[in-house]
Amino acid sequence: LSDTHVPTSLSRLPERLLAQLVGVDAILHAGDLVSSSVVETLSRIAPTTAVAGNMDPPEVTRNLPDRVTLRFGDRMIGLQHGHQRHALQDRYIGLGYDAPEMELFYQAMAAQLPDAEVVVFGHFHAPVVRRWNDRLLVNPGAVIPTHGCSTFAFLEIGTEIKARIVELTDVV
């Protein structure tokens, strides 16, 4: 999941989300937690790994990496927020995932997480599951309702890796 923005946009994580996470093997949070209480809450459900986002304050980012590659069995999953430090950054937010300029973004993600066959990222508040070259790119979207929609994703890791976007309703 990504972009929970607790407590600036949501007072707490939605119960509907937490209920759907019960029974998972691990939880990945792709940044913009805003409060370390998010990791504490998620860790009560399953082992949780989170990375820093561009909206996370120093008291949160000091305990989080910018990116991490995790091993699940023989599969490598990369996790980062997705904000980049170059001139095209501001344009990405308004672009669709198919825009030609996004190719540079995908290249940057691949270079920053070279061992990952799946890259989970956030920042855009728009969900996507997309193949790019030899990688699966997954943006679970935002838990905060963006454009009237709140989403997260499940990753199923087996002989194949499958990602599924889940929409939450009535999140406030």
N, C-alpha and C positions, 0 to 999 in steps of 0.2 A: 504494500500500500504506500501511499505518498500524500504529501500536502494535507496534513491534518489540521495544521494551523490552530492548535489548542494552546491557549484560550483566546486568541485574538479573533478568530472567526467562528469557532465552536467552543462552547464552555467545557465540553468533555467529549471523549470518543463516543459515537452513537452506540447504544445497546444493540441495535440491529447488526452493526458491524461485528462487535465483540462476540455475539452469539454465533455468527457464521464462521468465526475463526477457531472456535472450540474444536479440538481434534486434529489440527494441523501439526505437522512436524516442526515447522519453523515459521517465523514471521520476519519478513524483510520490509524495512521502511526506507523509502528513497528520499528522505529529507523534507525539510520544512515542517518539523514537529512543532517548533516554537517553544515547547515546554518539555523538560525531561520527564515529566509525569506520564507522557505518552509511552515512553519505553517501559517505565515501571508498570503501567497498566497492561501493556501487551505481553510483558515478560511473565505475568501471572497465568497467561494462557499457553504460551510456548516460548522456547528460546527465541530471542529477538535480536536482530542485527539492524542497526540504523546508521545512516550516513548524514552528514551535515548538508543542509540546504541553504540557499541564499537569504532566507528570512529567519534563520535560526540565530538567536542572540549568542554572544560570547560564552555565557554560562552553560549553554547547551553544546556549542561547537567544540569547546575545549575537551569534551569527552567523546567526540565522534570523529571518525576519519572522513576525508572527502570522498573516498571511494574504497571499495574492498572487493576482493574476489574470494568466493566461498566454494568449498568443495562439498558436493552432495553425492556420495558414492563416487563414481568416476566422472561426474559432470562438474563443470566449473560455471558458476553463476556470478556475474559482475553486478555490482550495485553502486550507483552514484546518483546524485540529484539531477544533473543534466545541465546546470547553468555553466556556460563557458565564458572564458575571459578573452574575448576578441570582439572586433567591431560588428560582426553579424549577430551577436547575441540578442540585441534588442529586436531585430527583425524576426528571429525564430518564433517568438511567441505568437505573432500574427499569421504565421504561415501554416499551411497544412503539411502533414507528414510526407506528401508526395511532391512538394515544391522542390525545384532543382537546387535551391540554396541549402536545403536540408542535407544534401549529400556531404557537405563539409561538416555538418554536425555529426552525422553517422561516422565519418572518418575519424573525427576527434574522439568519439566514444570508443571506437575500436582500438585506437592507439593508446588511450588511457587505461583500457582494460583488455590487454592483448591476449590473455589466456582464457577469457570468458567466451563460452559459446552462446550464452544468454546474457543480455544486458538489460537490467531492470533500472529504469530511471523515472524521474518525475518532472517537476518544474512547469510543464506546459498545461497542466490541469485538464488534459484531453487524453482519453485512453487510446491505446493502439497496441496491436499485436501484429508485428510485421517481420518478414524475413528480409535481411539485408546481407548480401554476399553469403558468408557461411555462418551468420549469427541470427539469433532470434532476438528482436528488440521488443521489450514490453514496457509500456508506460501504463500503470494501473489507473491513471487519471487521478482525480483528487477526491479525498474523503469529504472535504468541504464542498457544499453544493455549488458547482460552477456551471453557469448557464442552465440552472435548474436541475443539474444532474450530479449525483454523488456516486463515485465508482471505486472499486478496488479490483484486484485480480488474484486468481489462484494459478499457481504453477504446479503442474503434475510432472514429476521427474521419474522416468522409467527408461525403457529402451528408446523411447522418443520423449521429447520434452514438449508438453502442451501447455498453452496459456489460455485462460478464460477470463474475460472481463465480466464483473458482476455489478449490476446497478442497484444502489440502495435508494429507497424512496422515503419521503418524509423525514429527511435529516435536517435538523435545526440546531 
